[in-house]
């Protein structure tokens, strides 16, 4: 299984960005997926998760700004990020949970004016 994250970049405060993570393998639809992030000098933290059945969970600090979704036909999980703040600057990683945990390589999101 390989996870390829993309879509990061530079965005102005208050702006929006959607990042994606494409997974290889035929069992994507049965796997729980999640997004984590790691800011410079900080520990990696949970951002959002989505179960195989589409149930979503979010970190409390997001306050409704981000939305996680999945497309099982495209083997892709998305993170729609709105009202971005400078403190959202981080490398965002996707994770596939299961008997074995897989991590993507990360995509950098920079929120700055």
N, C-alpha and C positions, 0 to 999 in steps of 0.2 A: 504494500500500500504506500502510495506517495501522495502528499498534499502539496499543492502549489497555490500559494496566496499571491494575489495581485490587486492592483487598484489604488495603492497608496500614493501619496504625493503631498504637495504643499497646498494648503487651503487657508483662506482668511478666517479669522474669528467670526463666528456666526454662520459660517458656510456649511455645506453638506458634502458628503463623500460616501460612495459605496465601495466596499472592498469585497473581494470574492476569494473563494478557496475551492479549487477543483481537486477531487479525490479520484485516484485510480482504484480499480478493483470493482468487483461485481456486487459487493454486499453493502454499498453505501447506504441504501435505504433502510437497513436494519441497524445502523450505527447512530449513537448519539454524537452530536457535533457541538463544538463550542469555540468561542473566541476568547483569547487572553491578550493582555498587553503588558509591555515592559517599558517603562520610561527610563531615561538615563539615570543611573545610580539608585534605581529602585528595584524591588522584587517584582516578579511577574505576578499579575493579578487577573482574576476571573472578570470577564466582561459580560458575556451572554452565552446561553446554551440552548439547544433545541434537541428534543428527543426524537427517536425514530417516528413517533406518532405525531410530531409537530408541537408538542408542549414546550413552551419557552420559559426561560428563567433569565433574570437580569441582576446585575450588581446594583445595589441600592443607590450608589452614588450617581447612576445615570439619570434618574428622574425622568424616564420616558423619552430621552433624546435619541436612543439607538433602537434599532429593530433587527432582530436576527430572523432569517428565513432560509428555506432550503428548496432546492429543485432536484428531486430524485431522478428525473430523466437525464438531467445534465450532470449529475453527481457533484453538485455545487452547493455550497453554503455561502450566504451573503450576510454582510453587516452594513445596514444603512445607518449612517451617522449624521445627525442633524444638530444644528445649534452648537457647532464645535467650539471648543474653548482651547486656549493655549495649553492647559493642563491635560488635554487629551493627546498631546504629542507623545508618541510612543511607537515602538515596533509592535504590530498586531500579529498574533499567531493563531492559526486554527489548530484545533485538536480533535482527533477522532478517538472516542472512548470505546473500550471493549476488552476482550481478553488480553489484547495488546494495545497499548496506547501509542498513537502516532501523532507527531507534531509536524506542521509545515515549517517553512524556512522563515516566515515572517515578511511583513510588508510595512514600510515606514510611513507613518502619517505624521505630518508636521503642520501644526496650526499656528500661524504667525502672520503678522501684518508686515 
